[in-house]
Amino acid sequence: MAQPHESAPRISVVIAAYRPGEGFDRVMRSLDAQTLPQDQFETIVVDDGSPDDTFERISRLASSRPNMRVERIENSGWPSRPRNVATGIARGEYVLYMDHDDSLYPDALRRMAEYAAETRADVLSPKESKTSDAWWCMPALVDGNVANAVTDGGIDRLLPMVPHKLYRRAFLDEHGIRFPEGRRQLWEDIYLNVEAWRHAERVAVLADTPAYLWWSSRSNNSKTYGPRTEEFWDRLDELFAFIDETLAGPAHEAARKAALLHQYRGRVLTRLSRNLRGSSGAEAEMAMRRARAIQTRYVPEEWDDDLGPQPRARALLLRQERPDLLMDLWTADANTAARVVARSARWEAGVLHLELEAQWLDKAGKRVALRRVDGRVQRDLSPRLLAALPAAVTDFTDTLQEFRVDLGVRDRFGHVTWQVPTVGAATWEQFEDGRVAPRLTAHAVIDPRTAALGAPLAAGVHDLIADVRWASATRGGAVQYDGPAQPAVLGPLPAVAYKTRNGSLSLDLAGRLRNPIADGGPGTGHVQGTIRGGLAIPLPRVASTGESRIQAAVRLVPDTGGAGEEHVLRGDLHATPQGARLEVSSTESLPNGTYELTFATGEYGAWLGRRAVKVQGDSLSILRHSPSAPAPASAVWKGRVKRMRKRGRAVLREVYRRVRR
């Protein structure tokens, strides 16, 4: 087992492991790739009595890493005890808790240590991403870095209350802050973070650097609990009591209310409503009784006014003890979605401008319409629900100003989302039957050079996503787009905004799937110049600003069914304020014939944009269709019909032959 360095490290990375499988390799790869020097952090892995070869396998990894230590304890059944054991032997100034199958982005430890020192933070909450949730953690990061959330933003800045944060070790020891232990200790991370907030003088938020990536899996123990069991409500009641007691007193009243309402909204009102349908009569009765007890004990009725229309309606029905109406309301709420469409996309001065439209729909894709009653706008609910709910909850007239769209740019392979600003206004759109529906039009700008909180977006493919928020409900998804590809050159950066196969809008900044040459409009006809003297292919659809050159190449493959030598011509994508063109040259002549031509940009760009070209002497011309390209749909159907007729004639001949026998 490797022994740690004698000098105290800046960070202790603590990992509780229990049969992590191949996921642990992902953890180690990310730690090995850190920009923070290895001798400035230590890794402490505590195996929670795994019944397989976990301890031996991790010990072998530690044998070649001087900053890694491995311990083994008797199985405790939960990550709390191994984390606490590791915290007790940690030597770092700060402690970071990782799950045994997640990963860190390369600059995570260096930047977290730097910002924690700059802000003198007791706790630092970093930018976290999640593989299965494009909008994960974004609400807490929308305002950028925060030096001290205790005085600027409140406890909600710690959301989501996962343990993947940086904690000053002396601070944890001074106040005896540890994870609650037990074989089935649900939401142990919330206990740790609430107690940390209670004692912290400075809580920093690091939003400008991707730090932690949560790889979603089915192994999360908390998913084994549900509102149909007494155990779920026992643990939830304990959590409410802990928050209520820990954050008691005038100094923490705002944090106490915010923390209790967060749990109330999500784990009581939402999960209860969702799980009532499909529950047995006994399960529903038990869940209603336990939820009602938590509501009565910890949530004053006047707090319901802070929930917003939709969760407030559920709260009122819970107070009325009406599980039947809660199920009806959940069905009405759950049968909604949102659609955001980019009606246009265009590049101007190196910035992508989008005109967006957002609508609220039902799951069938129809607009969700509301009724006009005496000049007011009211939800179109069942008569039973309208009779049970006060008008203040079902009246949506004043919710129009809350109808908004949040736009994000999501790295498809790196899983990092950056929010970009939108400016727009919502209106009521009226139908012939007198009903109305909200409709929002908004304008958004994306500058790939600054969209990552002032830094450039990563080179790669980015998907545009949106969250539509209305009346305290949120619906999200991809931004739809049905327009032409929009290629651009942004200094040294190739960029194409394009429609994906599923009809959504994406942005390729690396030439992986699209590039400005292929989408820039190389038309048919003779190409300027000669092969030996240099070719220039105009790209009339490429938007460019300033003058720049990007490494580029073309590949010509003889159209001879795979035979023949391919030729690669090197050159540049040359952009000027007057336009863009591809310039290539060669030192040798090409044999006459027809070739398939593809383009690439950058050092690692993919070969894209097939064109058929003809080489005659020293000249090159682009043909209308590629001989190797898929046949048109009409030709495909003609071929299918021809084959069916041939098979039909063969069957008839066989039948005739057998009859004659």
C-alpha positions as CSV (number, residue, x, y, z in Angstrom):
1,M,0.0,0.0,0.0
2,A,1.4,3.4,-1.0
3,Q,2.2,5.9,1.7
4,P,1.2,9.5,1.3
5,H,3.7,12.4,1.1
6,E,4.8,13.9,4.3
7,S,3.9,17.5,3.3
8,A,0.3,18.3,3.8
9,P,-1.7,18.3,0.5
10,R,-4.1,21.1,-0.5
11,I,-7.0,18.7,-1.1
12,S,-8.0,15.2,0.2
13,V,-10.2,13.4,-2.3
14,V,-12.3,11.0,-0.3
15,I,-14.0,8.0,-2.1
16,A,-16.3,5.5,-0.4
17,A,-16.1,2.3,-2.5
18,Y,-18.4,-0.7,-2.6
19,R,-18.2,-3.0,-5.6
20,P,-17.6,0.0,-8.0
21,G,-16.8,-2.2,-11.0
22,E,-15.4,-0.5,-14.1
23,G,-16.7,2.8,-12.9
24,F,-13.7,3.2,-10.6
25,D,-11.4,3.2,-13.6
26,R,-13.2,6.4,-14.7
27,V,-12.5,8.0,-11.3
28,M,-8.8,7.2,-11.5
29,R,-8.4,8.4,-15.1
30,S,-9.9,11.7,-14.1
31,L,-7.6,12.0,-11.0
32,D,-4.5,11.1,-13.1
33,A,-5.4,13.8,-15.6
34,Q,-5.7,16.7,-13.0
35,T,-3.8,19.9,-13.8
36,L,-3.2,20.3,-10.0
37,P,0.2,18.5,-9.5
38,Q,-0.3,15.0,-8.0
39,D,1.8,15.9,-4.9
40,Q,-0.6,18.7,-4.0
41,F,-3.6,16.3,-3.4
42,E,-4.1,12.9,-1.9
43,T,-6.7,10.3,-2.7
44,I,-8.2,8.2,0.2
45,V,-10.3,5.3,-0.8
46,V,-12.2,3.4,1.9
47,D,-13.6,0.1,0.8
48,D,-16.8,-0.6,2.6
49,G,-16.3,-4.4,2.9
50,S,-16.9,-5.2,-0.7
51,P,-17.4,-9.0,-1.1
52,D,-15.4,-9.1,-4.4
53,D,-11.9,-8.2,-5.3
54,T,-12.4,-4.4,-5.0
55,F,-9.9,-3.9,-2.2
56,E,-7.1,-5.9,-4.0
57,R,-7.8,-4.1,-7.3
58,I,-7.7,-0.6,-5.8
59,S,-4.6,-1.5,-3.7
60,R,-2.8,-2.4,-6.9
61,L,-3.7,1.0,-8.4
62,A,-2.4,2.7,-5.2
63,S,0.9,0.9,-5.4
64,S,1.9,3.0,-8.4
65,R,0.5,6.3,-7.0
66,P,2.4,7.8,-4.0
67,N,-0.5,10.1,-3.2
68,M,-3.1,7.4,-2.9
69,R,-4.1,5.5,0.2
70,V,-6.5,2.6,0.6
71,E,-8.3,1.3,3.7
72,R,-10.8,-1.4,4.3
73,I,-13.6,-1.5,6.9
74,E,-16.3,-4.0,7.8
75,N,-19.4,-3.4,5.6
76,S,-21.5,-0.6,7.0
77,G,-24.2,-0.6,4.3
78,W,-24.0,3.1,3.4
79,P,-21.3,5.5,2.2
80,S,-21.5,7.6,5.4
81,R,-19.1,5.5,7.6
82,P,-16.3,5.1,5.0
83,R,-16.4,8.8,4.2
84,N,-16.2,9.6,7.9
85,V,-13.3,7.2,8.4
86,A,-11.5,8.8,5.4
87,T,-12.2,12.3,6.8
88,G,-10.6,11.3,10.1
89,I,-7.3,10.3,8.5
90,A,-7.3,13.0,5.8
91,R,-4.4,15.6,5.8
92,G,-5.6,18.0,3.1
93,E,-6.6,21.6,3.8
94,Y,-9.8,20.8,2.0
95,V,-11.8,17.6,1.6
96,L,-13.7,16.7,-1.6
97,Y,-16.1,13.7,-1.5
98,M,-16.4,11.7,-4.7
99,D,-18.7,8.8,-5.5
100,H,-16.9,5.7,-6.7
101,D,-18.0,5.8,-10.4
102,D,-17.9,9.6,-11.1
103,S,-15.2,11.8,-12.6
104,L,-13.6,15.2,-12.3
105,Y,-12.9,17.6,-15.2
106,P,-9.2,18.1,-15.7
107,D,-8.9,21.6,-14.1
108,A,-11.3,20.9,-11.3
109,L,-8.9,20.5,-8.3
110,R,-6.6,23.3,-9.3
111,R,-9.4,25.8,-9.8
112,M,-11.4,24.8,-6.7
113,A,-8.3,25.1,-4.5
114,E,-7.5,28.5,-6.1
115,Y,-11.0,29.9,-5.6
116,A,-11.4,28.5,-2.1
117,A,-8.2,30.2,-1.1
118,E,-9.2,33.5,-2.8
119,T,-12.6,33.5,-1.0
120,R,-11.4,32.0,2.3
121,A,-14.4,29.6,2.0
122,D,-15.4,27.1,4.6
123,V,-17.5,25.3,1.9
124,L,-17.1,25.6,-1.9
125,S,-19.9,24.4,-4.2
126,P,-18.5,23.8,-7.7
127,K,-20.0,23.6,-11.2
128,E,-21.4,20.1,-11.4
129,S,-22.8,18.3,-14.4
130,K,-24.8,15.1,-14.7
131,T,-24.9,12.8,-17.6
132,S,-28.6,12.2,-17.5
133,D,-29.8,15.8,-16.8
134,A,-28.7,18.7,-19.0
135,W,-30.0,21.3,-16.6
136,W,-28.5,19.8,-13.4
137,C,-27.3,22.3,-10.9
138,M,-27.9,25.3,-13.3
139,P,-30.2,27.4,-11.2
140,A,-27.6,27.8,-8.5
141,L,-25.0,28.8,-11.1
142,V,-26.9,31.2,-13.2
143,D,-25.4,34.3,-11.5
144,G,-21.8,33.1,-11.9
145,N,-19.2,32.9,-9.2
146,V,-20.3,33.9,-5.7
147,A,-17.7,34.8,-3.1
148,N,-20.0,34.3,-0.2
149,A,-23.5,32.9,-0.5
150,V,-24.1,33.4,3.2
151,T,-24.5,37.1,2.5
152,D,-25.4,36.8,-1.2
153,G,-28.1,34.3,-2.3
154,G,-28.8,32.1,0.7
155,I,-28.8,28.4,1.2
156,D,-30.3,27.7,-2.2
157,R,-26.9,28.4,-3.6
158,L,-25.9,25.0,-2.2
159,L,-28.4,23.2,-4.3
160,P,-28.3,20.4,-5.3
161,M,-27.2,19.3,-1.8
162,V,-24.9,16.5,-3.0
163,P,-21.6,15.9,-1.2
164,H,-19.4,16.7,-4.2
165,K,-18.2,19.9,-2.7
166,L,-15.0,21.2,-1.1
167,Y,-15.1,21.4,2.7
168,R,-12.4,23.0,4.8
169,R,-11.2,20.1,6.9
170,A,-10.4,22.1,10.0
171,F,-13.9,23.6,9.8
172,L,-15.5,20.1,9.7
173,D,-13.4,19.0,12.7
174,E,-14.0,22.2,14.7
175,H,-17.8,21.7,14.5
176,G,-17.8,17.9,14.5
177,I,-19.6,17.8,11.1
178,R,-19.8,14.3,9.8
179,F,-22.2,12.2,7.7
180,P,-24.9,10.4,9.8
181,E,-24.1,6.7,9.9
182,G,-26.4,3.7,9.6
183,R,-27.1,0.8,7.2
184,R,-29.9,2.7,5.5
185,Q,-29.4,6.4,6.0
186,L,-31.2,8.2,3.3
187,W,-30.2,11.7,2.2
188,E,-27.0,11.8,4.3
189,D,-25.6,14.5,2.1
190,I,-28.4,16.9,3.0
191,Y,-27.6,16.4,6.7
192,L,-23.9,17.3,6.1
193,N,-24.7,20.4,4.0
194,V,-27.4,21.8,6.3
195,E,-25.1,21.5,9.3
196,A,-22.2,23.0,7.3
197,W,-24.4,25.9,6.4
198,R,-25.4,26.4,10.0
199,H,-21.8,26.9,11.0
200,A,-20.1,28.4,7.9
201,E,-19.0,32.0,7.7
202,R,-18.2,31.9,4.0
203,V,-19.7,29.6,1.4
204,A,-18.4,30.1,-2.2
205,V,-20.0,29.1,-5.5
206,L,-17.6,28.3,-8.4
207,A,-19.6,28.6,-11.6
208,D,-16.9,29.4,-14.2
209,T,-15.1,26.1,-14.4
210,P,-16.5,22.6,-15.0
211,A,-15.5,20.6,-11.9
212,Y,-17.6,17.4,-11.2
213,L,-19.4,15.0,-13.5
214,W,-22.0,12.8,-11.9
215,W,-22.4,9.6,-14.1
216,S,-26.0,8.6,-13.5
217,S,-26.6,4.9,-12.9
218,R,-29.1,2.6,-11.3
219,S,-27.0,1.8,-8.3
220,N,-28.1,4.9,-6.3
221,N,-29.3,3.5,-3.0
222,S,-31.8,6.3,-2.4
223,K,-33.8,5.1,-5.4
224,T,-34.8,2.0,-3.5
225,Y,-37.0,4.2,-1.2
226,G,-40.4,5.4,-2.2
227,P,-43.5,7.1,-0.7
228,R,-45.4,3.8,-0.6
229,T,-43.2,2.6,2.4
230,E,-43.3,3.6,6.0
231,E,-39.5,3.7,6.0
232,F,-39.5,6.6,3.4
233,W,-41.7,8.7,5.6
234,D,-39.8,7.8,8.8
235,R,-36.5,9.1,7.1
236,L,-38.3,12.1,5.7
237,D,-39.8,13.0,9.0
238,E,-36.3,12.8,10.6
239,L,-34.9,15.0,7.9
240,F,-37.5,17.7,8.4
241,A,-36.9,17.5,12.2
242,F,-33.1,17.9,11.6
243,I,-33.5,20.9,9.4
244,D,-36.0,22.5,11.7
245,E,-33.7,22.1,14.7
246,T,-30.3,22.8,13.1
247,L,-31.4,26.0,11.5
248,A,-33.5,27.2,14.4
249,G,-33.1,30.8,15.5
250,P,-33.5,34.2,14.0
251,A,-30.1,34.2,12.3
252,H,-31.0,31.2,10.2
253,E,-34.8,31.7,9.8
254,A,-34.5,32.4,6.0
255,A,-32.4,29.3,5.4
256,R,-34.7,27.2,7.5
257,K,-37.7,28.2,5.6
258,A,-36.0,27.8,2.2
259,A,-34.6,24.4,3.1
260,L,-37.9,23.1,4.5
261,L,-39.9,24.4,1.5
262,H,-37.5,22.8,-0.9
263,Q,-38.0,19.4,0.7
264,Y,-41.8,20.0,1.0
265,R,-42.1,20.9,-2.7
266,G,-40.1,18.1,-4.0
267,R,-40.3,15.1,-1.6
268,V,-43.8,15.7,-0.1
269,L,-46.0,17.3,-2.7
270,T,-44.4,16.1,-5.9
271,R,-43.5,12.5,-4.9
272,L,-46.7,12.0,-3.0
273,S,-48.9,13.1,-5.9
274,R,-46.9,11.1,-8.4
275,N,-47.0,7.9,-6.4
276,L,-50.7,7.9,-5.4
277,R,-51.7,6.6,-8.8
278,G,-51.0,2.9,-8.7
279,S,-50.9,2.7,-5.0
280,S,-53.1,0.3,-3.0
281,G,-55.8,1.8,-0.8
282,A,-53.7,1.1,2.3
283,E,-50.6,2.6,0.7
284,A,-52.4,5.7,-0.3
285,E,-54.0,6.1,3.1
286,M,-50.6,5.7,4.9
287,A,-48.8,8.1,2.6
288,M,-51.5,10.8,2.9
289,R,-51.5,10.4,6.7
290,R,-47.7,10.7,6.9
291,A,-47.5,13.6,4.4
292,R,-50.2,15.5,6.2
293,A,-48.4,15.0,9.5
294,I,-45.2,16.6,8.1
295,Q,-47.2,19.4,6.6
296,T,-49.0,20.2,9.8
297,R,-45.8,20.0,11.9
298,Y,-43.3,21.9,9.8
299,V,-45.1,24.0,7.1
300,P,-47.3,26.8,8.2
301,E,-50.3,27.3,6.0
302,E,-49.1,30.8,5.0
303,W,-46.0,29.3,3.5
304,D,-48.1,27.8,0.7
305,D,-48.3,31.2,-0.8
306,D,-44.6,31.1,-1.6
307,L,-44.9,27.9,-3.6
308,G,-46.4,29.2,-6.9
309,P,-49.8,28.1,-8.4
310,Q,-49.2,24.5,-9.3
311,P,-47.5,23.2,-6.1
312,R,-49.7,25.5,-4.0
313,A,-52.8,23.7,-5.4
314,R,-51.3,20.3,-4.4
315,A,-50.6,21.7,-0.9
316,L,-54.2,22.8,-0.5
317,L,-55.6,19.4,-1.6
318,L,-53.2,17.7,0.9
319,R,-54.6,20.0,3.7
320,Q,-58.1,18.9,2.6
321,E,-56.9,15.3,2.7
322,R,-58.2,14.6,-0.8
323,P,-56.0,11.9,-2.5
324,D,-58.6,11.5,-5.3
325,L,-58.2,15.1,-6.3
326,L,-54.5,15.1,-5.8
327,M,-54.3,12.2,-8.4
328,D,-56.6,14.2,-10.8
329,L,-54.4,17.3,-10.4
330,W,-51.2,15.4,-10.9
331,T,-52.6,13.9,-14.1
332,A,-53.5,17.3,-15.4
333,D,-50.1,18.7,-14.4
334,A,-48.1,15.8,-15.7
335,N,-49.8,15.8,-19.1
336,T,-47.9,18.9,-20.1
337,A,-44.8,19.6,-22.1
338,A,-43.1,22.6,-23.7
339,R,-41.8,23.2,-27.2
340,V,-39.1,25.7,-28.1
341,V,-38.5,26.4,-31.8
342,A,-35.7,28.4,-33.3
343,R,-37.6,30.2,-36.1
344,S,-34.4,31.6,-37.5
345,A,-30.7,31.3,-37.0
346,R,-28.1,33.7,-38.4
347,W,-24.5,34.8,-37.9
348,E,-23.7,38.4,-37.4
349,A,-20.3,39.8,-36.5
350,G,-19.3,36.4,-35.2
351,V,-22.4,35.9,-33.0
352,L,-25.2,33.5,-33.6
353,H,-28.6,35.2,-33.3
354,L,-31.7,33.1,-32.6
355,E,-35.3,34.0,-32.8
356,L,-37.1,31.6,-30.5
357,E,-40.8,30.7,-29.9
358,A,-41.9,28.8,-26.8
359,Q,-45.3,27.2,-26.3
360,W,-46.9,25.0,-23.6
361,L,-48.4,21.8,-24.9
362,D,-50.0,18.6,-23.8
363,K,-48.4,15.2,-24.3
364,A,-50.3,14.8,-27.6
365,G,-48.6,18.0,-28.9
366,K,-51.7,20.2,-28.7
367,R,-51.6,23.7,-27.2
368,V,-52.6,23.8,-23.5
369,A,-55.5,26.3,-23.6
370,L,-57.1,28.2,-20.7
371,R,-60.6,29.6,-20.3
372,R,-61.5,33.3,-20.2
373,V,-64.0,33.9,-17.4
374,D,-65.2,37.4,-16.7
375,G,-62.1,38.9,-18.3
376,R,-59.8,36.6,-16.3
377,V,-57.8,33.6,-17.5
378,Q,-58.5,30.4,-15.6
379,R,-57.0,26.9,-15.8
380,D,-59.2,24.4,-17.6
381,L,-59.6,21.8,-14.9
382,S,-62.4,19.4,-14.0
383,P,-65.4,20.7,-12.2
384,R,-64.4,18.8,-9.1
385,L,-61.0,20.4,-9.0
386,L,-62.4,23.9,-9.7
387,A,-64.9,23.4,-6.8
388,A,-62.2,22.4,-4.4
389,L,-59.6,25.0,-5.2
390,P,-59.8,28.7,-4.6
391,A,-59.8,31.1,-7.5
392,A,-56.4,32.5,-6.4
393,V,-54.9,29.1,-7.4
394,T,-56.7,28.4,-10.6
395,D,-56.6,32.1,-11.9
396,F,-53.6,32.3,-14.2
397,T,-54.1,35.8,-15.5
398,D,-51.1,37.2,-13.8
399,T,-48.8,34.3,-14.5
400,L,-48.1,35.5,-18.1
401,Q,-45.1,37.5,-16.8
402,E,-43.7,34.3,-15.4
403,F,-43.7,32.5,-18.7
404,R,-40.1,32.5,-19.8
405,V,-37.5,30.4,-21.5
406,D,-34.0,29.6,-20.3
407,L,-31.5,28.6,-23.0
408,G,-28.5,26.4,-22.6
409,V,-25.6,25.2,-24.7
410,R,-24.8,21.6,-23.8
411,D,-21.5,19.9,-24.7
412,R,-22.7,16.6,-26.2
413,F,-19.7,14.6,-25.2
414,G,-18.4,16.6,-22.2
415,H,-21.9,17.0,-20.7
416,V,-21.3,20.6,-19.6
417,T,-24.1,23.1,-20.0
418,W,-23.7,26.9,-20.1
419,Q,-26.7,29.2,-19.9
420,V,-27.0,32.0,-22.4
421,P,-29.3,35.0,-22.0
422,T,-32.7,35.5,-23.7
423,V,-34.8,38.6,-24.1
424,G,-38.5,38.2,-24.9
425,A,-42.1,38.7,-23.9
426,A,-45.1,36.4,-23.6
427,T,-48.6,37.1,-24.9
428,W,-52.0,35.4,-24.7
429,E,-52.8,33.8,-28.1
430,Q,-56.6,33.6,-28.5
431,F,-58.4,30.8,-30.3
432,E,-61.7,30.8,-32.1
433,D,-63.5,29.2,-29.2
434,G,-62.4,32.0,-26.9
435,R,-59.8,30.1,-25.0
436,V,-56.2,31.4,-24.8
437,A,-52.7,29.9,-24.5
438,P,-49.4,31.5,-23.6
439,R,-46.9,32.1,-26.4
440,L,-43.4,33.6,-26.0
441,T,-41.1,35.1,-28.6
442,A,-37.5,35.7,-27.5
443,H,-34.2,36.7,-29.0
444,A,-31.0,35.0,-27.9
445,V,-27.3,35.5,-28.8
446,I,-24.6,32.9,-28.6
447,D,-21.0,34.0,-28.9
448,P,-18.9,30.8,-28.9
449,R,-15.9,32.8,-27.9
450,T,-17.4,33.9,-24.6
451,A,-20.5,31.8,-23.9
452,A,-18.8,29.8,-21.1
453,L,-19.2,32.6,-18.6
454,G,-16.8,34.7,-20.5
455,A,-14.6,31.9,-21.8
456,P,-14.8,30.0,-25.1
457,L,-17.0,27.0,-25.5
458,A,-15.1,23.8,-25.8
459,A,-14.2,22.6,-29.3
460,G,-16.8,20.0,-30.1
461,V,-20.5,19.5,-30.7
462,H,-23.0,21.4,-28.6
463,D,-26.8,20.9,-28.4
464,L,-29.2,23.7,-27.7
465,I,-31.6,23.0,-24.9
466,A,-34.3,25.0,-23.2
467,D,-36.2,25.1,-19.9
468,V,-39.6,26.7,-20.2
469,R,-40.8,28.0,-16.8
470,W,-44.4,28.9,-16.1
471,A,-46.5,29.2,-12.9
472,S,-43.8,27.3,-10.9
473,A,-43.6,24.4,-13.3
474,T,-40.7,23.6,-15.6
475,R,-40.6,21.6,-18.8
476,G,-37.4,21.2,-20.8
477,G,-36.1,19.7,-24.0
478,A,-34.1,20.3,-27.2
479,V,-34.6,23.4,-29.2
480,Q,-36.3,22.5,-32.5
481,Y,-35.1,23.9,-35.8
482,D,-36.1,23.4,-39.4
483,G,-33.9,25.9,-41.3
484,P,-30.8,25.5,-43.3
485,A,-27.3,25.0,-41.9
486,Q,-25.5,28.2,-41.0
487,P,-21.7,28.0,-41.4
488,A,-19.3,30.6,-40.1
489,V,-15.6,31.2,-39.5
490,L,-14.9,32.9,-36.1
491,G,-11.2,33.7,-36.3
492,P,-9.5,30.3,-35.9
493,L,-12.8,28.6,-35.1
494,P,-14.9,26.7,-37.6
495,A,-18.6,26.8,-36.7
496,V,-21.8,25.4,-38.1
497,A,-25.3,25.7,-36.6
498,Y,-27.4,23.0,-38.1
499,K,-30.5,20.8,-37.9
500,T,-29.9,17.3,-36.5
501,R,-31.6,14.2,-37.7
502,N,-34.2,14.5,-34.9
503,G,-35.0,18.1,-35.9
504,S,-33.1,19.9,-33.1
505,L,-30.5,22.7,-33.3
506,S,-26.9,21.9,-32.6
507,L,-23.6,23.8,-33.0
508,D,-20.4,22.1,-34.3
509,L,-17.3,23.9,-33.3
510,A,-14.7,21.3,-34.3
511,G,-15.7,19.9,-37.7
512,R,-16.7,16.6,-36.1
513,L,-20.1,16.2,-37.8
514,R,-20.4,19.4,-39.9
515,N,-17.9,21.9,-41.2
516,P,-18.1,25.3,-42.9
517,I,-16.6,24.0,-46.2
518,A,-19.2,21.2,-46.6
519,D,-22.1,23.5,-45.6
520,G,-20.6,26.6,-47.2
521,G,-22.1,26.1,-50.6
522,P,-19.5,24.7,-53.0
523,G,-21.6,24.8,-56.1
524,T,-21.4,22.8,-59.3
525,G,-19.2,23.8,-62.2
526,H,-15.5,24.5,-62.9
527,V,-13.3,25.3,-59.9
528,Q,-11.1,28.3,-60.1
529,G,-7.4,27.6,-60.8
530,T,-5.5,24.4,-61.5
531,I,-4.6,21.4,-59.5
532,R,-0.8,22.0,-59.7
533,G,-1.1,25.8,-59.6
534,G,-3.6,26.0,-56.8
535,L,-7.4,25.7,-56.6
536,A,-9.9,28.1,-55.0
537,I,-13.4,26.9,-54.2
538,P,-15.8,29.8,-53.2
539,L,-17.9,29.3,-50.1
540,P,-20.7,31.8,-50.6
541,R,-22.8,30.7,-47.6
542,V,-20.0,31.1,-45.0
543,A,-20.4,34.0,-42.6
544,S,-17.0,35.5,-41.7
545,T,-15.6,38.5,-39.9
546,G,-12.1,39.8,-40.2
547,E,-9.4,37.8,-41.9
548,S,-8.3,34.3,-40.8
549,R,-7.1,31.0,-42.0
550,I,-8.0,27.6,-40.7
551,Q,-6.1,24.5,-41.7
552,A,-8.1,22.4,-44.2
553,A,-7.8,19.6,-46.7
554,V,-9.7,17.8,-49.4
555,R,-9.6,14.1,-50.1
556,L,-10.3,12.7,-53.6
557,V,-11.1,9.0,-53.8
558,P,-11.4,7.5,-57.3
559,D,-15.0,6.4,-58.1
560,T,-13.9,2.9,-59.1
561,G,-15.6,0.8,-56.5
562,G,-12.8,1.0,-54.0
563,A,-9.8,0.6,-56.4
564,G,-7.3,3.3,-57.0
565,E,-5.2,5.5,-54.8
566,E,-6.8,8.3,-52.8
567,H,-5.3,11.8,-52.9
568,V,-5.3,14.4,-50.1
569,L,-4.7,18.1,-51.0
570,R,-3.7,20.4,-48.2
571,G,-4.7,24.0,-47.9
572,D,-6.6,26.6,-45.9
573,L,-10.1,27.8,-45.3
574,H,-9.5,31.5,-46.0
575,A,-12.0,33.9,-44.5
576,T,-12.2,37.6,-45.2
577,P,-14.8,40.3,-44.5
578,Q,-15.8,39.9,-48.2
579,G,-16.4,36.2,-48.0
580,A,-14.7,32.8,-47.6
581,R,-13.0,30.3,-49.9
582,L,-11.2,27.0,-49.7
583,E,-7.6,27.2,-51.1
584,V,-5.8,24.0,-51.9
585,S,-2.7,23.1,-53.9
586,S,-0.8,20.0,-55.0
587,T,2.6,19.1,-56.4
588,E,1.4,16.3,-58.6
589,S,-1.1,15.8,-61.3
590,L,-4.2,13.6,-60.8
591,P,-5.3,10.9,-63.2
592,N,-8.3,11.9,-65.3
593,G,-11.6,10.5,-64.0
594,T,-14.4,10.9,-61.5
595,Y,-13.7,11.2,-57.8
596,E,-15.6,11.5,-54.6
597,L,-14.5,14.7,-52.8
598,T,-14.7,15.3,-49.0
599,F,-13.6,18.1,-46.9
600,A,-12.0,18.4,-43.4
601,T,-11.1,21.4,-41.2
602,G,-8.6,21.5,-38.4
603,E,-6.0,18.9,-37.4
604,Y,-8.6,16.2,-36.3
605,G,-11.7,17.2,-38.4
606,A,-13.8,14.4,-40.0
607,W,-14.1,14.0,-43.7
608,L,-17.5,15.5,-44.5
609,G,-19.6,16.8,-47.4
610,R,-19.4,14.3,-50.2
611,R,-19.2,15.8,-53.7
612,A,-18.6,14.2,-57.1
613,V,-15.8,15.9,-59.0
614,K,-14.3,15.3,-62.4
615,V,-10.6,15.7,-63.1
616,Q,-9.7,16.5,-66.7
617,G,-6.1,17.4,-67.3
618,D,-5.1,20.0,-64.6
619,S,-8.6,21.2,-64.0
620,L,-11.3,20.1,-61.6
621,S,-15.1,20.6,-61.8
622,I,-17.8,19.7,-59.2
623,L,-20.7,17.6,-60.6
624,R,-24.3,17.7,-59.5
625,H,-24.5,14.4,-57.7
626,S,-21.9,12.1,-56.2
627,P,-21.8,8.7,-57.9
628,S,-21.2,7.1,-54.5
629,A,-24.0,9.0,-52.8
630,P,-27.3,7.1,-51.9
631,A,-29.7,6.9,-54.8
632,P,-32.7,9.3,-54.7
633,A,-35.9,8.0,-53.1
634,S,-37.6,7.6,-56.4
635,A,-34.8,5.3,-57.6
636,V,-34.9,3.3,-54.4
637,W,-38.7,2.6,-54.9
638,K,-38.2,1.8,-58.5
639,G,-35.6,-0.8,-57.5
640,R,-37.8,-2.3,-54.8
641,V,-40.7,-2.6,-57.3
642,K,-38.4,-4.2,-59.8
643,R,-37.2,-6.8,-57.3
644,M,-40.7,-7.6,-56.1
645,R,-41.9,-8.2,-59.6
646,K,-38.9,-10.4,-60.3
647,R,-39.6,-12.5,-57.1
648,G,-43.3,-12.6,-58.0
649,R,-42.5,-14.0,-61.5
650,A,-40.2,-16.6,-59.9
651,V,-43.0,-17.7,-57.5
652,L,-45.5,-18.0,-60.3
653,R,-43.1,-20.1,-62.3
654,E,-42.5,-22.4,-59.4
655,V,-46.3,-22.8,-58.8
656,Y,-46.8,-23.5,-62.5
657,R,-44.0,-26.1,-62.5
658,R,-45.5,-27.9,-59.5
659,V,-49.0,-27.9,-60.9
660,R,-47.8,-29.5,-64.1
661,R,-46.2,-32.3,-62.1
